[in-house]
Amino acid sequence: MSNNGKKTSNAIKYTLATILSIVLFVFTTFQGAYAILGTHTGKLVTVFFLYFLLTTYIQLRHRSDRYILLFILLFPPLALHGGVLLVEGYYPALSIPSTLAYFVGTFLGWIIAYQSRKIQSVTFAFSIVIVGWMYFRGYDLYLHYLNYGNLYGSMTPIHVSKNIIYKNEQSKTVTFPNDHSLIVLDVWNNGCGICYREFPKLEKLYKNYANRNDVKFYALNVALREDDIAKAKEITLAWDYTFPNLFLERKEYAGALGIQSYPTVLIIKNDSIVFKGDIDNVERVITKYNATSF
């Protein structure tokens, strides 16, 4: 092939590689943003195996210009995510695992390309196990740690400050009994859409434990920004929920409770927080503490 023909062939190849790189990156970026496409867990799986397989293919079939092709493949994620780091000085923690998948997949594809079939098979199988674990369990644990500061919810008891003032729907101060009861607080604010989707679960738990004196459930509203107690009352009344409401008039109280995100469920026992996590784990914790046998 003449030099001109080779240059033309390379130009076409690099152009197609650039288009493919941009299309893949745009698709996986949208996959991380929309639930219909699998969100960040789905993105992690897709990104890892796409970049793993493409890198392996480039290594084996395009050895002479593999560096150029791999640079083209990685340029969009490098440009965007590297740009965020340069401009903002940090990267959103929520998407770190799915973002790293671009580079981990590429790295493994690069490493195993020239290994024996046995090593390639073992590496690929191991990757399936790890990525599968991240999809079904690992990412949830990671998000739980981001939101609540722990992996499973249960924690070493932390004493609750006596300076926190809880108000009921009549604006009267409420004091929790200093006994062996479990106090379950579903902490929310008016602008939290996810919080509203959890209320049916709280209502169900409240009704299921209505005859138990040793477990008490409350929705605990935190007044943030323009929020106010009157608005919070309207919200819960509009849906005919029967669980009792408590209110924190100052957002500093939420900080004293260690609230990092909304919604967060706290379980308090003997004036100490023994659980901080999501509502789906509440019954497990109640069973663990076996409240009826205190």
Helices and strands as residue ranges (DSSP letters): H 3-33, G 35-37, H 39-61, G 63-65, H 66-88, G 93-95, H 96-112, H 117-133, I 134-138, H 139-148, E 154-159, E 166-167, E 173-174, E 182-188, H 193-208, E 215-222, H 229-238, E 245-248, H 251-256, E 264-269, E 272-277, G 279-281, H 282-289, G 291-293
